[in-house]
């Protein structure tokens, strides 16, 4: 069974290769449901800025609540790109010595 981190790494690699995949990912996010009532009647409602960057917020037309869609990286201290890159290196089996050699 694959965890959300594996999916995030695969998504990040696809995004590097294809704009079409990125557009598909955006459509998936836009067609998500309300976090509170489950309605699909959402409208974009500005951006939320924090340490991790900017994130799209939505407003539900059914219940009137504002929220941002959870991308699996909520409450993480680092950006999703950094986390996925670190996990990618881990699953490739690189040691710290190999990383230092590759950095030079």
N, C-alpha and C positions, 0 to 999 in steps of 0.2 A: 504494500500500500504506500502510495506516495504522499508526502506531507506538503503543506502549503509552501514550504521553502523550495522544494524540488520544482514545483510548478512555477514559482517566482523566477527561479534560475532559467528554466526553459523559456518563459515569457520574455525575460530580459535578452536572451540570446536571439530569439525570433525578432524582437524589436530592433535589434542592431542590424538584422539582415533585411527586414521587409517593412515598408511603410504600410502595406496592405494589412499585415497582422496587427499593427498599431491601430489602424482605423477600426478593425474588427473588435479589438479590446475596448476601444472607446464606445462602440455601439453596445457592447455587453454591459458596460458601466451605466450607460444612459437608460437601458431598458430594465434596470434593476427595480426592485420593489421597495416600498417605504419600509423603513426599519421599525415603525411603530404599528401601522395598521395593515401593511401588506399590499396596499394599492399600487398600481402601476402608473397612476396619474401624477407624474413628477414634472417639475419645471426647474431649470437651473436658477439658482438664487445666489449668485456671486461666488467669491473665492474666500477660503479661509487660509490665512497665512500663519505659519508657525516655524519652529526651528527646522523641521523636516522639509520645508518648502511650501508651495501653495497647493491647495486641494479644492476641488469643486464641491460646492454645497448645493443641496437640492431642497425644494419645498414641495410637500405633498398637497395636492389640491383637495384630497378627500378629508384629511384631518388637520391640515394647516401647519404641521410641524416642520421645522428645518432640521436637516441632518446631512452628514457626509457619508458616503458609502465606504464601508470597511474593506480595505484592500488586503487585509491580512498582516499589515505592518503597524497596526495601531499600538501605541504605547512603547514603540521602539525608539531608542535614542539616536540611531543612525539612519541615514537615508536608505530606501529600499535597494538602490543600485549598489551601495556599499555592502549591504547584507548579502545580496545575491552573489556578488563577486567573491566575497569571503567563503560562502558556502560552495561555490563552484570550485574554488581552489582546494577546499577541503575534500570534496568528493572526487577530484582528480587525483588525490593521494599525494600532493606535494608536501614535502617536509619544509621546515623553516629554513634549512640550509639551501634547499633548491630555490626557495623564494628569494633569498638574499642574492644568490648567484644570478637569477633571472633579472633582478632589479638593477644590477650593475651593468 
